Amino acid sequence: MTLAWYGHLKLQESGVSNNWPLLGVIAFSWCIAFFEYCCQVPANRLGFIENGGPFNLIQLKVIQECISLGVFCIIANIMFQGTHLHWNHILAFFLIICAVYLVFMK
């Protein structure tokens, strides 16, 4: 979802989508999101404990948020060169990793 949510900002920055109406930008983002959903929905379905997977709903969500933030950092640094991580961002990511640890504790 990161690319769908923030990719259009790069297009606007480069001048490609400056004249696009809001509905055009939304449609563009949903086209990208469609492929991301095609990966996420099966992953949740296969990973869910009631479908034979190893994870409950809370675990799936915390894993998804952790992955999303990691992907966001990569995309933000590639697409938006002026974006830098500061100590508070790194601390926040560390705390999210702690959340992953805590959600898997018995």
N, C-alpha and C positions, 0 to 999 in steps of 0.2 A: 504494500500500500504506500510505502514511502515514495516510490517513483511516481505513482499516480497523484499523490497529494502535493509533491514538491517539484516534480518535473516540469509542470506548466510554468512555474516561476522562472526556470532557466530559459524556457522558450520566450517568455516575455522579456527577460533580461537581454536576450540576443536579438530581440526585435521580430522574431518569427510570428508571435501570437498577439502583437500589440493591437491589431484591429479585429481580433476574434471577439464575438459576443460571449457573454458569460456562459450561455448554453453551449457554445462551441467548446469552450474550455472544459466544461463539465463532461461533455460527451467524450472529449479526448482523454480525460482522466479516467472515465469509466471503461474506455477501451483498454487502457493499460491495466486497470484494476481487475478486469475480467480474467486476464491470464494469471494474475496473482491469486485470485480466488480459486482458479482451477487447480492451484497447488495447495492452498491453505485448507479448503474444505475437505478434500480426501485425506489430508494429513490429520485433521481433527477427527474425522470419522474412523480412520484406522487406528489412531492413537487412543481413542476413548475406551475406558475400561469396560463399559457395557457392550462394546462391539469387539471385545477380545484384545484390546490394546492395554498398555501398562499404565495409562494416566487417567486421573479424574479430571473434572472440568477446571478446577482451580489450578492444577498443575499445568494443564494445557495452556491456559491463559497466561500464566506467569512465564512459561517458556516462550510463548508467542511474543510477549512484550519485550523480553530480553533479546530475542532475535531481531525484533523490529528496531530496537534502539541501536543494536550493533550495525544493522544494515543502514540505518539513518546516518550514523557516523561516517560510514564509508561513502555513501552517496553524497552527503553534504561536503565532505572534503574533496571529492572528485569534481562534483558539479559546481560547487560554490567555493572557489579557492580561498576566499577571505574568511571562511569559517574556521575558527580555532577552538580546540578544547582547552578549557581552563581547569584549575584544581577542583572547583566545585562540581564541574561536569563529571570529572573522573571519580570523585567521591560519590556522586549520585549513581553512577554506573556500578560502582562497587556495592552500594547498598541494594541495588536491584539484584546483583548476583547473590547477595546475602538473602534476599527474598526468595530466590530460587532454592537456595539451600534450606531455608526454613520451611518452605512449602512441601519439600520432600522428606522432612523429618517425620518419623512415626510417632 
